[in-house]
């Protein structure tokens, strides 16, 4: 499998797998409290494990695809290299954080006490809630790099910048009141946009000459 095919498949399949995990199998609501989420995960641990592995695994696959795109621009040394450089480091750090989140939430499903599950879930939320800030910044930087390099259609670059901005402002309590309808709508739009952005980039990569 060549690198173009690998990158395209990671970006197309990653978001689909992640969406399947979070929206079909994951039994908890990410906007709920740590106590409520821990109770949901511990109440159906087998299904929760499938959702956790698919959800986090798909996100990690998507970030690997984004790293391949930014690394290629970095190695080419073109006009977008400096932006791609920062995006590459951010996405590498995000993969480490997602692996940490995976371990914490799997730990919740195996917790032997309610308090233990809540504690682990609280740490997971503390790690995961602000995750969209560096992720959004990375998408913005990749979008700018793509626009400078003209490696994809300008609309693809613009979409990445818009999605990145939505992710940054979607952090609970940063701009909008945590738990409000507006905050939840922006958060959903940001994460759905992240998945769609990956698919668009992946399809564009697979169709490239």
C-alpha positions in Angstrom: 0.0 0.0 0.0 1.5 3.3 -1.0 1.4 6.4 1.3 -1.3 8.1 -0.7 -3.7 5.2 -0.3 -2.7 4.7 3.4 -3.4 8.4 4.2 -6.6 8.4 2.3 -8.0 5.3 4.0 -7.0 6.6 7.4 -8.8 9.9 6.8 -11.9 8.2 5.3 -12.3 5.2 7.6 -11.1 6.9 10.8 -14.1 9.3 11.1 -16.6 6.6 10.1 -15.2 4.2 12.7 -15.1 6.9 15.3 -18.7 8.0 14.6 -19.9 4.4 14.9 -18.2 4.1 18.3 -19.5 7.4 19.8 -23.0 7.5 18.3 -23.9 3.8 18.1 -22.1 2.0 20.9 -20.9 4.5 23.5 -23.6 4.5 26.2 -22.8 7.8 27.9 -23.4 11.5 26.9 -20.2 13.5 26.8 -22.0 16.6 28.1 -23.1 14.9 31.3 -21.3 15.0 34.7 -18.5 12.5 35.5 -20.9 10.8 37.9 -23.6 10.2 35.2 -21.1 9.1 32.6 -19.3 6.7 34.9 -22.7 5.2 35.8 -23.6 4.7 32.2 -20.2 3.1 31.3 -20.3 0.8 34.3 -23.9 -0.1 33.7 -23.1 -1.6 30.3 -19.4 -2.3 30.3 -19.2 -4.6 27.3 -20.9 -2.3 24.9 -19.1 0.6 26.4 -15.7 -1.0 25.7 -16.7 -1.4 22.0 -17.7 2.3 21.9 -14.5 3.4 23.6 -12.2 1.4 21.4 -14.0 2.4 18.1 -14.5 6.0 19.2 -10.9 6.7 20.3 -9.4 4.4 17.7 -11.1 6.1 14.8 -10.0 9.5 16.1 -6.4 8.3 16.4 -6.6 6.9 12.8 -7.8 10.3 11.6 -5.0 12.1 13.4 -2.5 9.7 11.8 -3.8 10.6 8.4 -3.6 14.3 9.2 0.0 13.8 10.4 0.8 12.2 7.1 -0.6 15.2 5.2 1.2 17.8 7.4 4.5 15.8 7.4 4.5 15.7 3.6 4.1 19.5 3.4 6.8 19.9 6.1 9.3 17.7 4.2 8.6 19.5 1.0 9.8 22.7 2.6 7.2 24.9 0.7 5.3 27.9 1.7 3.1 25.9 4.2 6.0 24.0 5.9 6.2 26.2 9.0 2.4 25.8 9.7 2.5 22.1 8.9 5.4 21.7 11.4 3.4 22.9 14.3 0.3 21.0 13.3 2.4 17.8 13.1 3.6 18.2 16.7 0.2 19.1 18.0 -1.4 16.0 16.4 1.3 13.7 17.8 0.6 15.1 21.3 -3.1 14.6 20.7 -2.6 10.9 19.9 -0.9 10.5 23.3 -3.8 12.2 25.0 -6.3 10.1 23.2 -4.5 6.9 24.2 -4.6 8.2 27.8 -8.3 8.8 27.5 -8.8 5.3 26.1 -7.1 3.8 29.1 -8.9 5.9 31.6 -12.4 5.1 30.2 -11.6 1.4 29.9 -10.6 1.6 33.5 -14.1 3.1 34.3 -15.8 0.0 32.8 -13.6 -2.3 35.0 -13.9 -0.2 38.2 -14.8 -2.2 41.3 -16.6 0.7 43.0 -18.8 3.6 41.9 -16.4 6.1 43.5 -13.4 4.6 41.6 -15.3 4.9 38.3 -16.3 8.5 39.0 -12.7 9.4 39.9 -11.3 7.9 36.6 -14.1 9.5 34.6 -13.4 12.8 36.2 -9.7 12.6 35.1 -10.8 11.5 31.6 -13.1 14.6 31.3 -10.4 16.9 32.6 -8.1 15.6 29.8 -10.8 15.4 27.1 -12.9 18.5 27.6 -10.1 21.0 26.5 -8.8 18.6 23.8 -10.7 20.5 21.1 -8.5 23.5 21.6 -5.2 22.0 20.3 -7.1 19.9 17.8 -8.8 23.0 16.4 -5.5 24.9 16.3 -4.0 22.0 14.4 -6.8 22.0 11.8 -6.5 25.7 11.3 -2.8 25.4 10.8 -3.2 22.5 8.3 -5.9 24.6 6.5 -3.5 27.5 6.2 -0.7 25.3 5.1 -2.9 23.7 2.4 -4.0 27.2 1.2 -0.3 28.3 1.0 0.8 25.1 -0.7 -2.3 24.8 -2.9 -2.1 21.0 -2.4 -5.9 20.7 -2.2 -8.8 22.8 -3.4 -9.1 26.1 -1.6 -12.5 25.1 -0.3 -11.0 22.2 1.5 -8.5 24.5 3.3 -11.3 27.0 4.2 -13.5 24.2 5.6 -10.6 23.0 7.8 -10.1 26.5 9.2 -13.8 27.0 9.9 -14.0 23.6 11.6 -10.9 24.3 13.6 -12.3 27.6 14.9 -15.6 25.8 15.9 -13.6 23.3 17.9 -11.6 26.0 19.7 -14.7 27.9 20.8 -16.7 24.7 21.7 -14.8 24.0 24.9 -17.4 24.1 27.7 -17.4 27.4 29.5 -14.8 29.0 27.3 -17.2 31.3 25.5 -20.7 29.8 25.8 -22.2 28.8 29.1 -21.4 25.1 29.8 -24.4 22.9 29.3 -26.4 25.6 27.3 -28.1 24.7 24.1 -25.8 27.0 22.1 -22.7 25.4 23.7 -23.9 21.9 22.9 -24.8 22.9 19.3 -21.4 24.4 18.7 -19.7 21.4 20.2 -21.7 19.0 18.0 -21.0 21.1 14.9 -17.2 21.2 15.7 -16.9 17.4 16.2 -19.1 16.5 13.3 -17.1 19.0 11.2 -13.8 17.3 12.3 -15.1 13.9 11.1 -16.4 15.4 7.8 -13.1 17.3 7.3 -11.2 14.1 7.6 -13.4 12.3 5.0 -13.2 15.3 2.6 -9.4 15.3 2.9 -9.3 11.5 2.5 -11.4 11.5 -0.6 -9.4 14.3 -2.1 -6.2 12.4 -1.3 -7.5 9.2 -2.9 -8.6 11.1 -6.0 -5.3 13.0 -6.4 -3.1 12.1 -9.3 
